[in-house]
Each structure stands twice: as C-alpha cells, then as structure tokens.
Amino acid sequence: MIKPAPPAKRGIAGMLLLFCVVALVAGLGFEFLVETPPRFSVIAQPGGRAVLGIGVVAVLVLFAHAMRAVLAVSEPGGGDASDRNHT
C-alpha cells in the first residue's frame, strides 16, 4: 500500500503575523502624527482597541505555533520529522 502524501503547508499563519505587525506599525505611526493631547488609557486613544486586538492576535498565533511544536507526536522508533504520520 502506498503511503499518502503529507498535507501541503500553506503558510497562512506567517502571512497573518506579518499583516498584524504591519498594521501595528502603521497604527503607531498614525498615533504619533496626529496632534491630540495624551489620554489616560491606551483604549481611550484613537485606534487603541485595534492595537490591543492586534497584540492579542499576535500572541495567540505565537502561542499556537509553540503548542503545535510541543504537542507534535513522532512515531516510535526514532523517526524524524519527514516520517511523521499525517493521517
């Protein structure tokens, strides 16, 4: 019996993280360009909730990658990453 090919990796998490970082940098740039008096809370700032949301998304993506690496199961017998069971 022929072993099925492993699923193709799409790399969407990397693109999502890149998008979040670019949006964070753009949002912070707009914060420094706008002439408004400082406020007490980050959430009270214009775009503060967006920056907070982007930070949460970035942390969750990094946490998901870490959990995927920790919970990766390899076959008994010392198989390497290319010999993992993808079924």
Summary of the structure (lengths in Angstrom):
residues: 87
radius of gyration: 20.5
end to end distance: 14.3
largest distance: 69.9
contacts: 154
relative contact order: 0.14
helix: 55%
strand: 0%
